[in-house]
Amino acid sequence: MKNFNDLISENFEKLNDSDLKIYNYIANNKNKISTMEIKDLAQKLKVSSSYISEFSKKIGLDGFMELKYLLKWEKLDIEKFDHKELEYTFNDIISTMLMIRSRNLDDFFEKFDKANNIYACFSGLSQKHASEELQRALLNISKDLYIIEDYEMAYKLAKDFNSKDILFVFSFGGENQRLIEYIKEVKQKVTIISITRLSNNTISILSDYNIPFLTHSVYTYNNYLKVNPTAQFFVLIDFLVLKYLEYKS
């Protein structure tokens, strides 16, 4: 029996952005999905139950019930690492690039071009590295970025934020509670652009602009090690700078 990721790879060309959002949520919540009702999943993803059924059929299944059965079966088959994970991760990165390539960011770039100050905040080590990479990339185009290292400094700086400032927010899942509270505090003062995993996460909803990426959890089952590829942060930074240069030209 083919697994869920195999079906996604085989039918990848048929999937639109809404389908990819469903895929991304399922890929990262397989244990939950196998016991969920279709109406609950639809509510979580803010789509109709019929759309979930159509997604299931689009990837070669009879419907949502067969999708649940497939995920339950995968849960039992956890003896070894899936060597197709390279292909699955490749598809995630390609999808991320296709989404950013087709995205019109002219409205954001107009504000970015005239910004008085540009800041970045983050949650997690990979996100910190992404902030540092953005700082380096912006220096190459004569833009200064200040990285906010801790919350004490974040709230001090917030007092001086204004409508001509830009705040980049790097978050993997988009649900870090301290970061959410901070964004709510400054949302009316500054333009916020977040980079998060593709989902209806809180940070993406609170942001003025969100640039999403696709990824999924990879498990080496014998050691119960959970790995989440994060190269997409850095891919998006490169594309963001290139699209800005295109805008300027």
C-alpha positions in Angstrom: 0.0 0.0 0.0 1.3 3.5 -0.9 1.6 5.9 2.0 0.3 9.4 2.2 3.5 11.2 1.1 3.7 8.8 -1.9 0.2 9.9 -3.0 1.2 13.6 -2.6 4.3 13.1 -4.8 2.4 11.3 -7.5 -0.4 13.9 -7.7 1.7 17.0 -6.8 0.9 18.7 -10.1 -2.8 18.7 -9.4 -2.5 20.5 -6.0 -3.3 24.2 -5.5 -2.3 26.4 -2.5 -5.4 25.3 -0.5 -4.5 21.6 -1.1 -1.0 22.2 0.0 -2.2 23.8 3.2 -4.3 20.7 3.9 -1.3 18.5 3.0 1.0 20.4 5.4 -1.4 20.1 8.3 -2.0 16.4 7.8 1.7 15.7 7.3 2.4 17.2 10.7 -0.6 15.8 12.5 -1.1 12.3 11.3 -1.9 10.8 14.7 -4.7 13.4 15.2 -6.2 13.0 11.7 -6.6 9.3 12.1 -9.1 9.8 14.9 -10.8 13.1 13.7 -14.2 13.6 12.1 -14.2 15.3 8.7 -16.2 18.2 10.1 -13.6 18.8 12.8 -10.7 18.8 10.3 -12.6 21.1 8.0 -13.3 23.5 10.9 -9.6 23.4 11.9 -8.5 24.2 8.3 -11.3 26.7 7.7 -12.5 24.8 4.6 -15.7 22.9 3.8 -16.1 19.1 4.5 -16.7 18.6 0.8 -13.3 20.2 0.1 -11.6 17.7 2.4 -13.3 14.9 0.4 -12.3 16.4 -2.9 -8.7 16.7 -1.7 -8.7 13.0 -0.7 -10.0 12.1 -4.2 -7.5 14.4 -5.8 -4.6 12.3 -4.4 -6.2 9.0 -5.5 -8.3 8.0 -2.6 -12.1 7.2 -2.5 -12.6 9.9 0.2 -11.8 11.0 3.7 -12.6 7.6 5.3 -9.9 5.9 3.2 -7.5 8.7 4.1 -8.1 8.0 7.8 -7.5 4.3 7.2 -4.3 5.0 5.4 -3.0 7.2 8.2 -3.9 4.5 10.8 -2.0 2.0 8.8 1.0 4.2 8.6 0.9 4.6 12.3 1.5 0.8 12.7 4.3 0.7 10.1 7.0 2.6 12.0 9.9 0.2 12.0 12.4 2.2 9.9 13.2 5.5 8.3 11.4 6.1 5.0 14.1 6.6 2.4 11.7 8.6 0.2 11.9 11.4 2.8 14.5 13.1 0.5 11.9 13.2 -2.2 9.2 14.5 0.1 11.4 17.2 1.5 12.5 18.1 -2.1 8.8 18.6 -2.9 8.3 20.8 0.1 11.1 23.1 -0.9 10.0 23.2 -4.6 6.4 24.1 -3.5 7.8 26.8 -1.2 9.7 28.3 -4.1 6.8 28.2 -6.4 4.6 30.0 -3.9 7.0 32.8 -3.3 7.8 33.1 -7.0 4.2 33.7 -7.9 3.5 36.0 -5.0 3.0 39.7 -5.6 4.7 41.6 -2.8 4.8 45.1 -4.4 2.6 46.5 -1.7 5.0 45.3 1.0 8.1 46.4 -1.0 6.7 49.9 -1.3 6.6 50.1 2.5 9.9 48.3 2.9 11.6 50.7 0.5 10.5 53.7 2.6 11.0 52.1 6.0 12.7 54.2 8.7 13.8 51.1 10.7 13.7 47.4 10.0 13.7 44.9 12.9 13.5 41.1 13.3 12.4 38.9 16.1 12.2 35.1 16.4 11.4 32.0 18.4 13.9 29.2 18.4 17.5 28.7 17.3 16.8 28.0 13.6 14.7 31.1 13.4 17.5 33.1 15.1 19.9 31.9 12.3 17.3 32.9 9.7 17.2 36.4 11.2 21.0 36.6 11.0 20.9 35.5 7.4 18.3 38.1 6.6 20.5 40.7 8.3 23.4 39.7 6.1 21.4 39.6 2.9 19.9 43.1 3.5 23.4 44.5 4.1 24.2 43.5 0.5 21.4 45.9 -0.7 22.3 48.7 1.8 19.5 47.9 4.2 20.2 47.8 8.0 18.3 45.2 10.1 18.3 45.2 13.9 17.8 41.8 15.5 15.8 41.8 18.7 17.6 39.3 20.9 15.3 39.2 24.0 11.9 40.3 25.2 13.2 43.0 27.5 14.8 44.7 24.6 11.7 44.0 22.4 9.4 45.9 24.7 11.8 48.8 25.1 12.1 49.2 21.3 8.3 48.9 20.9 7.8 52.3 22.6 9.5 53.9 19.6 7.9 51.9 16.8 6.0 53.8 14.2 4.0 53.2 11.0 7.1 53.5 8.8 9.0 50.7 10.7 9.0 47.1 9.5 9.1 44.1 11.9 10.1 40.6 10.5 8.8 37.7 12.6 10.4 34.3 12.2 8.4 31.4 13.7 8.2 27.7 12.7 4.7 26.8 13.8 3.4 30.3 14.4 2.0 29.5 17.8 4.7 30.7 20.2 2.7 32.3 23.0 5.2 35.0 24.1 5.7 36.0 20.5 2.0 36.2 19.9 1.5 38.4 23.0 4.3 40.7 21.7 2.8 41.0 18.2 -0.6 41.9 19.7 1.2 44.6 21.7 2.9 46.2 18.7 0.5 45.4 15.9 -1.0 48.9 15.6 2.4 50.6 15.6 4.4 48.7 13.0 4.1 46.8 9.8 4.6 43.1 10.5 5.7 40.5 8.0 6.0 36.9 9.3 7.6 33.8 7.9 6.0 30.7 9.2 4.9 27.2 8.2 1.9 27.1 5.9 -1.1 26.8 8.2 -3.9 28.9 9.8 -1.5 29.7 12.6 -2.0 32.7 15.0 1.1 34.6 14.0 0.3 34.5 10.3 -3.2 35.7 11.0 -2.0 38.6 13.1 0.6 39.7 10.6 0.1 42.3 7.9 1.9 40.0 5.5 2.8 36.3 5.8 5.2 34.4 3.7 4.5 30.7 4.3 6.6 27.6 3.6 5.8 23.9 3.3 7.5 21.4 5.6 6.7 18.2 7.5 8.0 16.2 10.4 10.5 13.4 9.6 10.9 10.6 12.2 13.7 8.1 12.7 11.4 5.8 14.5 14.0 3.6 16.4 15.2 6.6 18.3 11.9 8.5 18.4 13.7 11.5 17.0 11.6 14.2 15.4 13.2 16.3 12.7 11.7 19.3 11.0 13.6 20.5 7.9 14.0 24.3 8.1 16.0 25.2 5.0 12.9 26.9 3.7 13.5 29.9 5.9 16.8 30.5 4.0 15.3 29.8 0.6 12.6 32.4 1.3 15.1 35.0 2.4 17.0 34.6 -0.9 13.8 34.8 -2.9 12.5 37.8 -0.9 15.7 39.8 -1.7 15.6 38.8 -5.4 12.0 39.8 -5.7 12.8 43.2 -4.0 15.6 43.8 -6.6 13.1 42.8 -9.3 10.6 45.3 -7.9 13.3 48.1 -7.8 14.2 47.5 -11.5 
